[in-house]
Amino acid sequence: MSPRLLLSCGEASGDLYAGALTRELLACDPTLRISGLGGPRFAAAGGTLVDDYRDIAVTGLTEAIAKLPRSFEARRRLVAAAEAEPPDALILIDFPDFNFRLAPRIRRLGVPVVYYISPQIWAWRRGRLKTMRAIADRVLVIFPFEEQIYRDGGVPVEFVGHPLVDLAVPSSDRDTFLAAHGLAPSAPTVAILPGSRPNEVSRILPDLAAAGERIRAAVPGAQFIVARAPHLDEELFAVVGPGGLGRSAPVAVIEGETDAVLASSDVALTASGTATVQTALHDTPMVIVYRVSPMSYRLLRRLVKVEAIGMANLIAGERIVPELVQDAFTPEAVAAEAISMLTDRERAARIRAGLAKVRARLGGPGASRRAAEAILRVVRDR
């Protein structure tokens, strides 16, 4: 009988990693059957959707409350699928608030659990290490500093490297890409990455658009590329259209080509998250921003144990790019940082040198293949 794997991921980044992992798993063993909670990239790679993460993805602690009924439904579907035909392994990709509750239900069926893209226990809620020890038969980490944390905590762990090292490849060169979207290859180009979830974009994009107007006023000829995550409502992007930022500057809104957007830009204005790693891999100077509801922020302030929130800064071990969070995130502050990076060549060069160090610490190519091989070893050992 063909081996079966059940997978659970949430968010656009998790779906990206799930797609890459699924391709490698099927390349290693074409007889595998892989199903679970995912999105379009997971499905395109050969996975079968039991449920779609896009119905339950949200940012912020208080914002997640409204999604609880839908999250419970998704978890019930996954458990029912596992009970009907127990898989040979459960693969969890980040998304801890959901996956921590799913794993025990599946593990009771005698199914081994592999956690890939582990929760950021080093950043906040360190007590989750105990949970990881209880639910995970193996943890596959993507940052080198994570390995020792799990090893010291008594959790079987393996560093496989970061999958974005392979995935962050632009579809074309700068000149070709910008020209194809009606932009000037020689003009100062600013990328805007407002996040992948509706509530995130609605909180972040309006102030990034306002910052863009200030950048355009200070840097004549500046143009903008907005990286739009798939399946987001058109209305969320009205602030960068002809009635918004587009009134004063050339703007292109592009879906599904984030790497080309970043590789073609001189500066990126990006929401905190996986996009900061993606930006670092292209050596693009960036301004990291973030905002959640006031109540969520108060709760997070009590829980977060690191000084920086941007993955590029955390991996570097120092503040190489600015972070503007909550009240510090204003159009004026974003514009000031971006204008400095566009006009101060020495500062931009220092930032690129720091980002090169980040890239070097993420491991070599082949992370998704190494993760696939580690998962299949768990299946064979079973």
N, C-alpha and C positions, 0 to 999 in steps of 0.2 A: 504493500500500500504506500502511496506517495506521502512523504513527510508533509505535515501541516504546520504553519506558523500563524499565530495571531499577533497582530501589531496594533499599538495604540499611540497616536501622536495628536498633538493639537498645535494650532498656529501655523502660519505660512512657512516658517523656518523648519518646523518639525516635519511638515509635508515634503519640503525640499529634501531633507535628509532621508526621509522614508523612501522617496522615489529613488534616490541614488543607491540606498542600501538594497532595495528590492531588485534593482537591475543586477547588482553584484551577486545577490543570493541566487537569482535565477541563472546567472552565468555559471555559477559554481555547481548548481544542481537544477536543471530545467524541469525536473519532475515535481519540484516544490509547489505547494499551494499556499498562497499567502493572502490573508484577509484581515480586515480590522477597521479601526477608526482612523481615517486619513482624509486626504483631499485629492485634487486633480492630478498632482504629480505622482502620488502613490498609485492612483488608478492607472495613469498612463504608463507606468513602469511595469504593470502586470499584476498589481494588487487588486483584490475584490473588496469594495466598500461595504462594510456592515453598517457604517454610519459615517456622516460627513462632519469633520471637526468645525467647519465654518459656521455651523449653527450654534456652537457653544463657546467660540473663542471670544475673549474680552480681556481688557486690561483693568487693573485695580481690584482691590479687595472688596470694596463695597459694591462695585459694578457687577461683580461675579454673582451676587445674590440673585439678581433677576434671571440668570441663566441656570439656576439650580434645577428646576424641573426638567429642562431639556438635557442637562448633564446626567441626571438620574436615568432618564430614558435611554441615553446612549450607553450608559454603563450596563443597564439591564440587557440591552441587545447584545453586547459583547459577551456577557456572562452566559446568556442563553445560547449563543453560538458555540461557546466553549463546552457547555454541558451537552449539547447535541452531538458534538464531534470534538472531543478533547484534542487540542493541538499538541505538537511535540515541544513547543516552547512559546512563551509569551515574550514579545519584544516591546519594551516601553521606551518611548523617545521623549525625554524631558516631561513637560506638562504634569508636574508632581501633584498638584491639588486634585487632579482627576485620577492619575495613575496610581497614587498611593492607596486609593480606595478600591481601585479595580484589582490590583495585584493579589491581595489576600484571597479574594473570591475565586480567582483562577488557580492560585497555588494550592488551594484545598483539593483540587481535582488531581493533584500529583503532577502538575505542569511546572517545569523549571522556568524561572524568570530571568531574563537578561535585560538590564537597564542600560540603554545606549543614549548618549547625550544626557549625562546625569544632572540632577538638580544642583543649583549653585549653593550647596550647603556651606561653602567657605565664605559666602557673602551674607547670608542671613539664615536664621532658624537652624543653627548648628545641630540642634537636637534631632533633626531629620536623619542624621547619620544612623541613629538607632533604628529608625524605620527602614532605612536602606539595608541594614544588616539583617533585618527580619524578613524582608520580602525578596531580596535579590540573590540569585545564585551566582551571578557574575555581573560586574559593572564595567562598561567600556567607556573610558573617559577620553575627551578630546583636547584637554589642556594638560600640559605636562605636570603642573603643580598639583593637580587633583589626585594623581596616582598615590602619592605618599599619604595624603589625608585619609583615603579609603583604606590603604594598607594598615596604617596606624589604628584605624577603627575596626580592624578585623573583618573587612569586607573583601571578598575575592575581586581583584581589579586588574584591568589591563589598559594601558595607554595605546590608543590606535591612531591618534593624530586627528586633525580637523578636516572634515569632508569638504569644506569650502576651498581648501587648497586646490582641489581638482575641479570644483564646480564654478569657481569665480573666473570664468573665461568670457571675454567680450565677443559678441557675434561679428563685430567688424572694427576696423581702426577708427580713430577719432574723426578724421576728415570725411570719410565715407559716411559714418553714422550721423554726424551733425548735418551734413549736406542733405542726406536722405530725409531729414525731418525739418528742413527749411531753416536751419540755423547756420551761422557763419563759423567755419572751422577756426578762423583766426581770432574770434572774439572771446573775451573772458567768459567762461561758462561755469554756472553754479548749478549743482545738482540739489534737488530737494527730495528727501526721503521721509515722508510723514508717518510711516508705520503701515501696518497691514490690516488693522482691525478698525471697524467704523468709529467706535468711540475714541480711539487713539487719534485717528486722522482728524476728527471733528475738534479735538482739543488742541491739536498741534499745528495743522496746516494754516489756519487763518493768520497766526502770528509769523509763520515762516513766509507767507505771502507778503505781509506787511514789511518784514525785514528785506524781502526782495526789492520792494519799491525804494527803500533807503539805499540799498546796494547800487541799484541802477542809477540813482541820483549822484552817488559819489564816484562810481566807476562807469563812465560813459561807454556804451557799447555792450555792457554786461547782458547776458542772455541766460535763460533758465530751462532746465529739464526736470520735470517732475516724474519720479518713478512711482507708478501707480500699481498697487497690488491687485491681482485679479479679483473680479467679482465684487468690487466696491461700487456703491451707488454714485452715479454721475454727479449728483447734487453736492457731494462732499468736495468736489474739485472746482466748484463754481468760482471760488476765490482766486484761482489762478487762470481763469478764463478771460474772455474779452471784457467782461465787466469788472475784473479784478486786476491782478498783476499784469495780465495780458494787455491792458490799456497802455501801459508805459514801457513794456519790454517784450522782446520776442520770447515766447514760452511754448514748449512742447510737452505734452503729457503723454507718457509712453508706458505701456503695460507689458510686463514680461521680459524686459531687457535691462534689468538693474545693473548687470556687470558692464554692459556697453555704456550705460548712462554714467557710471562711476569712472570708467576708463577714459571717457571723453570730457571729463569735467576738471576744472582747476581747483574747485573747492566744493565740499558737500555739506549741506545742512541736514542732519539726520537724527531721527528719533533713536533713543538708546535701544540697544538690542543687537540681534545678529547682524544687522546692517552695518554696525560699526566695525565688525570683523571683516565683512565684505569690502568695506571702504578701505580698511588698512591693507588688504591684500592687493589693492590697486595703487597703493602709495598716494592716495588722494587726501590732502589736508581736509580736516572736517571740524565742524562745530556740532557737538552732541547736545541734544535738547530732550527734555521730557516733562510731562505734566500729567497728573492724575487728579481725581477729586480731592478736595481739601481733607476729607475724613480719611481716605485711603493714604494720603501722604502722611498724616499724623501717625497712623498705624505703622506705616513702613519705616518712618524715622526711628521708631522704637525697636524695630526688628533688624534693620540692616546694620551690619558690622564692618563694612568697608568704607573707606573715604571716597572712592570713585565708584561710579555706576557704569561707565562706558567700558565695554569689554576690551577695547584697544588699550585703554589706560591700565586696566587690571592686569592684562597679560604683560604689558611693558613694566609694570611695577612702579610706574611714575606717571605724573600728569603730563602727557605729551600733547594732548589736544584739549581745548576748553570744554567744560560741561556746564550747561545752564539748565537748572532744574527748578520746577515749580515757580516761585515768585521771581527767581533770577532769570527765568526764561521770558524775555521781553523782545519785541522787534528791534529796539534800539541796541540791546546788548548783542543779539545775534548779528545784526548788521555790522557793528563795530568790529567784532572778531573776524567776520568774513572779509570785510574791506581790508583789514590788516593783512590777512593771508594773501589777498589778491595783489596788494601793492608793496608788501615788504618781502622781497625775494629771499632774504637771509632767513626770515622766520619760516617761510614756506619750506625752505631747504632743510631746516632743523627738524621740522615736523615730519617731512618725508624720511629723513634718516631714522627717526624714532619709529615710524611705521614699518620700515624695513626690518628693524629688530623684532617687532611683533610678528611679522610674517615668518621670520626665521625660527621663532619659538613654537610655531604651530605644527611642526613635523613635516615630513616630506609627502609626496603624492601617495595615493593608494589607501587613504583612511577608510573609505567605504568598503573596499575589498577586504581589508584586515578585519573590519567589524563583521562582515559576512562570514569570514572563515572562523572567527571566534564563536559566533552564534552556532554555526554548524558543528563545531567541536562539542558544544554543550548538548546539541541534539544527539550526536553520536554517543557521547558518554552516557546519556540516558538509556 
